[in-house]
Amino acid sequence: MPSRWQQRVDAADWAAVAADMDDIGGALLPVLLTPDECAAVIELYADDALFRAVVDMGRHRYGQGEYRYFQRPYPSPIEDLKQALYPRLLPIAREWWTKLGREAPWPDTLDEWLDICHRANQTKPTALLLRYGPGDWNALHRDLYGAFVFPLQVVINLSEPGAAYTGGEFLLVEQRARAQSRGSATTLPQGHGYVFTTCERPVRSTRGWSAAPVRHGVSTVRTGQRYTLGLIFHDAA
């Protein structure tokens, strides 16, 4: 019987998700974590033993705020969610690479893909928790980490917008050839996932398809605290 994580992931309208990804490079997913589950994941942030690294965003000029990379084994439900999401994201990733005339390197299972990453010395786990307070923000960036990259990733907003915090919209900015950049801002409901491109997406051009670079970030949090779970499907060098 499918786990509750699998059932929640499968509840998405994946045809509509693929269409939104093709349109802007991002798409809202259904509730992946209940409010109680969100609160339980937020509580993990204080447990130093669960994390391999802590990043002060202001110190590195990444924005303002802090995030922590989990170490393995991941606490529940991170591994379950990644395993459930990967096969749903894989067809989108493969179709994008076909449009771009590239060979898709991703095997059918997440474990096989991570084994490829590890054999290339990309062994550091990349699931992370992010914490923003008043005045914090995340600069536009791409989570690449090495030569082996899965082109889609997922964030889950753990805090209730308008109640736990204000501001903090999720940002996507697409760089278009010979044109000004196009941006989108999305308020993510609590517990919902949001899938988006890690680095680029295919766009129609006069010669067929071309790759448009896309960066993501978070607008300034005005009040309260915003916590986010980030699920990246490749490991880091």
C-alpha positions in Angstrom: 0.0 0.0 0.0 1.4 3.4 -0.9 2.6 5.5 2.1 0.8 8.7 2.9 3.7 10.7 1.4 3.3 8.8 -1.9 -0.5 9.3 -1.8 -0.1 13.1 -1.3 2.4 13.3 -4.2 0.2 11.2 -6.4 -2.8 13.5 -5.7 -1.2 16.3 -7.8 -2.6 16.9 -11.3 0.8 16.1 -12.9 -0.3 17.0 -16.4 -1.2 20.5 -15.1 2.1 20.6 -13.1 4.0 19.8 -16.3 2.1 22.5 -18.2 2.9 25.1 -15.5 6.6 24.1 -15.5 6.6 24.5 -19.3 5.0 28.0 -19.0 7.0 29.6 -16.2 9.4 27.0 -14.8 7.5 26.5 -11.5 4.3 24.9 -10.3 2.3 24.6 -7.0 1.9 21.1 -5.6 -0.8 19.9 -3.2 -0.4 19.7 0.6 2.6 17.5 1.3 2.8 18.2 5.0 -0.1 18.9 7.5 0.2 21.8 9.9 1.3 19.5 12.7 3.9 17.8 10.5 5.1 21.3 9.5 5.5 22.2 13.1 7.4 18.9 13.8 9.9 19.7 10.9 10.4 23.2 12.2 11.3 21.8 15.6 14.2 19.9 13.9 16.0 23.1 13.3 17.2 23.4 16.9 18.8 19.9 16.9 22.4 20.5 15.9 23.1 16.7 15.6 20.8 16.5 12.6 22.8 18.9 10.4 26.2 18.8 8.6 26.5 22.5 8.0 25.0 25.9 8.9 25.2 28.8 6.5 24.9 32.4 7.6 23.5 34.0 4.4 24.5 37.5 5.3 28.2 36.5 5.9 28.4 34.9 2.4 26.3 37.7 0.7 23.6 35.2 -0.2 21.0 37.5 1.3 20.0 37.6 4.9 18.9 34.7 7.2 20.2 31.2 7.9 19.9 27.7 6.5 21.1 24.3 7.6 22.0 21.2 5.5 20.8 17.9 7.0 23.2 15.0 7.3 22.2 11.4 6.6 20.3 9.5 7.6 17.5 12.1 7.0 14.9 12.5 9.7 11.3 11.6 8.6 9.7 12.5 6.3 12.5 13.9 4.0 13.6 10.6 2.4 10.0 9.5 1.9 9.1 12.7 0.1 12.2 12.6 -2.1 11.6 9.0 -3.1 7.9 9.8 -3.9 8.7 13.0 -5.8 11.6 11.8 -8.0 9.6 9.5 -10.4 7.0 12.2 -10.9 9.6 14.8 -11.7 11.7 12.5 -13.9 9.4 12.6 -17.0 9.4 16.4 -17.0 13.2 16.5 -16.7 13.6 14.0 -19.5 11.2 15.8 -21.8 13.0 19.1 -21.2 16.4 17.6 -22.2 14.9 16.0 -25.3 13.6 19.4 -26.4 17.1 20.8 -25.9 18.7 18.0 -27.9 20.5 16.7 -24.8 20.9 13.1 -23.5 19.0 12.8 -20.2 21.4 11.2 -17.7 18.9 10.4 -15.0 18.0 6.7 -14.3 14.6 5.5 -13.2 15.3 5.6 -9.4 16.6 8.2 -7.1 19.0 5.7 -5.5 20.6 5.0 -8.8 20.9 8.7 -9.6 22.5 9.4 -6.2 24.9 6.6 -6.8 26.1 8.3 -10.0 26.5 11.5 -8.0 28.5 9.7 -5.3 30.8 8.0 -7.8 31.6 11.5 -9.1 32.5 12.6 -5.5 29.2 14.5 -5.0 28.5 12.9 -1.7 27.3 15.7 0.6 23.5 15.5 1.3 21.6 18.6 0.1 18.2 18.6 1.9 18.0 21.7 3.9 15.9 23.8 6.3 15.9 27.6 5.8 14.9 30.2 8.5 14.0 33.8 7.8 13.2 36.5 10.2 12.1 40.2 9.8 14.3 41.8 7.1 15.7 38.5 5.8 15.7 37.5 2.2 17.3 35.1 -0.2 19.3 36.4 -3.2 18.5 35.0 -6.7 20.6 31.9 -7.2 20.8 28.3 -8.6 21.6 25.2 -6.5 24.1 23.4 -8.7 26.7 22.0 -6.3 28.7 20.0 -9.0 28.7 18.6 -12.5 25.8 16.3 -11.9 22.5 18.2 -11.5 18.9 17.2 -11.4 17.0 20.0 -13.1 14.0 20.2 -10.8 13.7 20.7 -7.1 11.0 21.2 -4.5 10.4 23.5 -1.6 7.7 23.1 1.1 6.6 26.2 3.1 6.4 25.2 6.7 5.0 28.5 8.1 1.5 30.0 7.5 1.7 33.1 5.4 -0.2 36.1 6.9 -0.2 34.5 10.3 3.4 33.3 11.1 5.0 35.9 8.8 4.3 38.5 6.1 6.3 39.1 2.9 8.7 36.3 1.9 7.2 35.5 -1.5 9.0 32.9 -3.6 10.7 34.4 -6.6 11.6 33.0 -10.0 13.4 35.1 -12.6 14.0 33.9 -16.1 16.7 35.4 -18.3 15.5 35.6 -21.9 17.7 36.0 -24.9 17.7 39.5 -26.4 14.9 40.6 -24.0 14.5 41.7 -20.5 14.2 39.2 -17.7 10.7 37.8 -16.7 9.9 37.4 -13.0 7.2 35.8 -10.9 6.4 36.0 -7.2 4.3 33.3 -5.5 3.0 33.2 -1.9 3.3 29.5 -1.0 0.5 28.1 1.2 1.6 26.3 4.4 2.4 22.6 3.8 2.2 22.9 0.0 5.1 21.9 -2.2 6.4 24.1 -5.1 8.4 22.5 -7.8 10.7 24.7 -10.0 13.7 24.5 -12.3 17.1 24.2 -10.7 19.0 26.0 -13.4 17.2 26.5 -16.7 14.2 25.5 -18.8 13.5 25.0 -22.5 11.8 27.9 -24.4 10.8 28.1 -28.0 13.1 30.0 -30.3 13.4 30.8 -34.0 15.6 27.7 -34.3 13.4 25.4 -32.2 14.3 25.2 -28.5 16.9 27.1 -26.4 17.8 27.0 -22.7 16.7 30.0 -20.6 18.6 30.4 -17.4 16.3 30.7 -14.3 17.2 31.8 -10.8 15.1 31.6 -7.6 15.1 33.5 -4.3 12.8 34.8 -1.6 11.6 38.4 -1.2 12.1 40.3 2.1 10.2 38.9 5.1 8.5 41.9 6.7 7.3 40.4 10.0 7.5 37.0 11.8 9.5 33.9 10.9 9.3 31.8 7.8 10.7 28.3 7.6 11.1 26.3 4.5 12.1 22.7 3.7 14.2 22.4 0.5 14.5 19.1 -1.4 17.2 18.9 -4.0 17.7 15.7 -6.0 21.4 15.7 -6.4 24.2 15.7 -3.8 27.0 18.2 -3.5 30.8 17.9 -4.1 
